[in-house]
Amino acid sequence: MEEQEIRELDKLTFREGMDELGRIVAALESNTLELEESLSQYEQGIALLRMLRGRLDSAQQRVDVLMGELEQTASDEEIDTNLNKA
């Protein structure tokens, strides 16, 4: 896949990427493409899949960080207990 095509994939939203991947899968499953076009579509699908997985991994890391921050925050009970001691 060409570098320009990869840059174009990065511009897609996650939903657009999923839609494009679905279109590629449907085209490949239709069994109407010539061999060369099938290979090209397959290659583009793999690139899309890598990009989408990367975005999912990144989103998961962000969620993990946010959840870790929540766990470090004192609970309401702890805050109430500390206020009573003052």
C-alpha positions in Angstrom: 0.0 0.0 0.0 1.3 3.4 -0.9 2.2 6.0 1.8 -0.4 8.4 0.4 -3.1 5.8 0.8 -2.0 5.1 4.4 -2.2 8.9 5.2 -5.7 8.9 3.7 -6.7 6.1 6.0 -5.6 8.1 9.0 -8.0 10.9 8.0 -11.0 8.5 8.3 -13.1 8.5 11.5 -13.4 5.2 13.2 -16.9 4.8 11.9 -15.9 5.6 8.3 -13.0 3.1 8.6 -15.4 0.4 9.8 -17.8 1.2 6.9 -15.0 1.1 4.4 -13.8 -2.2 5.9 -17.3 -3.6 5.5 -17.4 -2.5 1.9 -14.1 -4.2 1.2 -15.2 -7.4 2.9 -18.5 -7.4 0.9 -16.6 -6.8 -2.4 -14.2 -9.7 -1.6 -17.0 -12.0 -0.6 -19.0 -11.2 -3.8 -16.4 -13.1 -5.8 -16.7 -10.7 -8.7 -13.3 -9.0 -8.5 -10.3 -9.9 -10.7 -7.4 -11.4 -8.9 -5.3 -8.2 -8.9 -8.2 -6.1 -7.6 -8.9 -8.7 -4.9 -5.3 -8.5 -3.8 -5.4 -4.7 -3.8 -8.7 -4.7 -1.8 -7.3 -7.3 0.6 -4.2 -5.2 1.2 -6.3 -2.1 1.9 -8.5 -4.1 4.2 -5.5 -5.3 6.2 -4.2 -1.7 6.5 -7.6 -0.5 7.6 -7.8 -3.3 10.2 -4.4 -2.3 11.6 -5.4 1.3 11.8 -8.7 0.5 13.5 -7.1 -1.9 16.0 -4.5 0.8 16.8 -7.2 3.3 17.6 -9.1 0.7 19.7 -5.9 0.0 21.6 -5.3 3.7 22.2 -8.8 4.2 23.4 -8.5 1.3 25.8 -5.3 2.7 27.2 -7.0 6.1 27.8 -9.9 4.3 29.5 -7.5 2.4 31.7 -5.7 5.6 32.7 -9.0 7.3 33.5 -10.2 4.3 35.5 -6.9 4.3 37.4 -7.4 8.0 38.3 -10.9 7.2 39.6 -9.5 4.4 41.8 -7.0 6.8 43.3 -9.6 9.4 44.2 -10.9 9.1 47.7 -14.4 7.8 48.1 -17.2 10.0 49.5 -17.1 8.0 52.8 -13.4 8.8 53.2 -14.0 12.4 52.5 -16.9 12.6 55.0 -14.8 10.9 57.6 -11.9 13.3 57.1 -14.2 16.3 57.3 -15.6 15.1 60.7 -12.0 14.9 62.2 -11.3 18.5 61.4 
